[in-house]
Amino acid sequence: MPAPPTFDIRLVSRRSISPAVRELTFERCDGAPITFEAGQWMNLVLPLETGEIRRAYSVASAPDGTNKFQLAITHVEGGPGSTYLHETPLGSLLRAVGPQGFFTRTKHHDAPSLFVATGTGLTPFRSMILEAKLEAPTWLLFGARTEADLIYRDELQIAAKNQPNLHVDYTLSRASDAWSGRTGYVQTHVKELWNQLAAFGPPHAYVCGLERMVSAVRALLREEMLVPRQQVHSERYD
């Protein structure tokens, strides 16, 4: 397999989408289209004062054939990569390497799907949802600490209204008294949603987030619920 391409990018816009997360939009400097599959990630080469480092981020935007792509980046206290990206000014030039990764639905786009995400693990699913009309029942279970941490919430609600096959559900681990939705960790609700999806055919699960959550959901699906390995797909970002 050939090595992924390396190209120069420019930061063209940014916005805060939660207290800790910023969405950054980059454009390819040579104007060529960014070619990738929904669910893949890019490596950014960051020129820190202490030396060059690389950080991988799932693409949050759809593969729309333009020369732009978006990333949603959580600021980690003391994290050199996220701190640099949150503070770097508009117009800054970086190098990108990619796309890379196999967390895609290319082979199973017509199967019922359960998307399970926490934090910025939502970003590959946003790319999948924005890419095209979903052909089979697709349910997103998105977990966060508080309502303020539910990135892209308004956008997802609009997508669910416009796509009959998309259902979006949230669960909060630190819900306020005013919250009327699901509570607890995502794994608390996986079995219920999976069993509902199974009415439409053998579902596939796609799980993305921190390693602890990904491992817990995989263990639930594979060991307790005995879901075949071929129907469980995961990616972690720590």
C-alpha positions in Angstrom: 0.0 0.0 0.0 1.5 3.4 -1.0 2.3 5.9 1.7 -0.4 8.6 2.3 0.4 11.9 0.7 1.9 14.9 2.5 0.6 18.4 1.7 0.6 21.9 3.0 -2.5 23.3 4.7 -3.7 26.7 5.9 -5.9 27.4 8.9 -8.8 29.4 7.5 -11.4 29.5 10.3 -12.1 28.3 13.9 -15.1 28.3 16.2 -15.8 27.0 19.7 -18.3 24.1 19.8 -18.1 23.4 23.5 -16.1 24.9 26.4 -13.1 22.7 25.6 -13.5 21.9 21.9 -12.7 24.0 18.9 -13.6 23.2 15.3 -10.7 24.1 13.0 -11.1 24.4 9.2 -8.1 23.9 7.0 -7.6 24.3 3.3 -5.1 22.6 1.1 -2.7 25.3 -0.1 -2.3 24.0 -3.7 -6.1 24.0 -4.2 -6.3 20.3 -4.8 -9.4 18.5 -3.5 -9.1 16.6 -0.2 -9.8 13.0 -1.0 -10.8 10.7 1.9 -13.5 8.3 3.1 -15.8 9.3 5.9 -14.3 8.0 9.1 -10.6 8.4 8.2 -8.1 10.7 10.0 -5.3 13.1 9.2 -1.9 13.5 10.8 -0.9 17.1 11.4 2.8 18.0 11.7 3.1 20.6 14.4 6.3 22.7 14.6 6.7 23.2 18.3 9.6 25.1 19.9 10.7 21.8 21.5 10.7 19.9 18.2 8.3 18.7 15.6 5.4 16.4 16.7 2.6 14.7 14.9 -1.0 14.4 16.1 -3.8 12.4 14.5 -7.4 13.7 14.3 -10.5 12.2 12.6 -11.9 14.4 9.9 -15.2 15.9 11.1 -16.4 17.1 7.7 -17.9 15.2 4.8 -15.7 14.2 1.8 -17.3 16.8 -0.5 -14.6 17.2 -3.1 -13.4 20.6 -2.0 -9.9 21.5 -0.8 -11.1 22.0 2.8 -11.6 19.8 5.8 -12.6 20.3 9.5 -11.2 18.9 12.7 -12.7 19.1 16.2 -10.0 19.3 18.8 -10.3 19.1 22.6 -7.9 21.2 24.5 -6.1 18.9 26.9 -4.5 20.7 29.9 -0.8 20.5 29.4 -1.1 18.8 26.0 1.4 20.4 23.6 -0.5 19.4 20.4 -3.9 20.6 21.4 -2.6 23.8 23.0 -0.7 24.7 19.9 -3.7 24.1 17.7 -6.1 26.1 20.0 -3.6 29.0 20.0 -2.2 29.1 16.5 -3.5 32.1 14.5 -5.6 32.1 11.4 -3.5 31.9 8.3 -0.9 29.6 9.9 0.6 27.0 7.6 1.1 23.3 8.6 1.8 20.0 6.9 -0.8 17.2 6.8 -0.3 13.6 6.1 -3.3 11.5 5.1 -5.9 10.3 4.8 -5.3 7.2 6.9 -7.4 4.7 8.8 -10.0 1.9 8.2 -12.8 3.1 10.4 -15.2 3.4 7.5 -18.6 1.9 6.4 -17.7 1.3 2.8 -18.5 -2.4 2.9 -21.5 -2.2 5.2 -23.2 1.0 4.3 -26.6 -0.8 3.7 -26.6 -2.6 7.2 -28.4 -1.2 10.2 -25.8 0.6 12.3 -25.3 1.7 15.9 -22.8 4.5 16.3 -21.4 4.9 19.8 -19.3 7.9 20.6 -18.0 10.0 23.5 -16.3 13.4 23.3 -14.7 14.1 20.0 -15.1 10.5 19.1 -18.2 11.9 17.5 -16.2 13.4 14.6 -16.0 10.4 12.3 -19.7 9.8 12.7 -20.4 13.4 11.8 -18.5 12.9 8.6 -20.5 9.7 7.9 -23.8 11.4 8.6 -23.0 14.5 6.5 -21.7 12.4 3.6 -24.9 11.2 2.1 -28.4 10.0 2.8 -28.3 7.0 5.1 -29.7 3.9 3.4 -30.4 1.8 6.5 -31.6 2.5 10.1 -28.7 4.3 11.8 -28.7 5.2 15.5 -26.2 7.5 17.1 -25.6 7.2 20.9 -23.5 10.1 22.0 -22.2 10.3 25.5 -20.8 13.4 27.3 -20.4 14.7 30.8 -22.8 17.7 30.6 -25.1 19.3 28.1 -22.5 21.9 27.3 -20.2 19.1 26.1 -22.6 17.8 23.4 -20.8 19.1 20.4 -22.7 19.5 17.1 -26.0 19.0 19.0 -28.1 21.4 17.0 -26.7 20.1 13.7 -27.4 16.5 14.6 -31.0 17.3 15.5 -31.5 18.9 12.1 -29.8 15.9 10.4 -32.2 13.5 12.3 -35.2 15.5 11.1 -34.0 15.5 7.5 -33.0 11.8 7.4 -35.7 9.4 8.3 -33.2 6.6 8.9 -31.2 8.6 11.5 -32.0 8.5 15.2 -29.9 10.5 17.6 -29.8 9.8 21.3 -27.7 11.4 24.1 -26.6 10.3 27.6 -24.9 12.4 30.2 -22.7 11.1 33.0 -23.0 14.3 35.0 -26.5 15.4 34.1 -28.2 18.4 35.8 -31.6 18.2 37.5 -33.1 19.8 34.4 -31.9 17.1 32.0 -34.7 14.7 31.0 -32.7 12.4 28.7 -30.7 9.3 29.2 -28.0 9.3 32.0 -24.9 7.3 32.7 -22.2 5.9 30.5 -23.0 4.9 26.9 -22.5 1.2 27.7 -25.6 1.3 29.9 -27.8 1.8 26.9 -26.0 -0.2 24.1 -27.9 -3.4 24.6 -31.3 -1.7 24.5 -30.6 0.2 21.3 -28.9 -2.8 19.7 -31.9 -5.0 20.3 -34.2 -2.4 18.7 -32.0 -2.1 15.6 -31.8 -5.9 15.2 -35.5 -5.8 14.1 -34.2 -4.3 10.8 -31.5 -7.0 10.2 -28.1 -7.9 11.7 -26.7 -4.5 12.9 -23.1 -3.3 12.8 -21.6 -1.4 15.7 -19.1 1.5 15.3 -17.5 2.7 18.5 -15.2 5.7 18.8 -13.8 7.5 21.9 -11.3 7.0 24.6 -9.8 3.5 25.1 -11.7 2.8 28.4 -15.1 3.4 26.8 -14.2 1.6 23.6 -13.0 -1.5 25.5 -16.0 -1.6 27.7 -18.5 -1.4 24.7 -16.5 -4.0 22.7 -16.5 -6.4 25.7 -20.3 -5.9 26.1 -21.0 -6.6 22.5 -18.5 -9.4 21.9 -18.4 -11.2 25.2 -21.8 -10.7 26.8 -24.0 -10.2 23.8 -22.0 -12.6 21.6 -22.0 -10.2 18.6 -19.8 -11.6 15.8 -16.4 -9.9 15.5 -17.2 -8.9 11.9 -20.0 -6.7 13.1 -18.0 -4.7 15.6 -15.8 -1.9 14.5 -13.9 0.5 16.7 -11.3 3.3 16.9 -9.8 4.9 20.0 -8.0 8.2 20.2 -5.8 7.9 23.3 
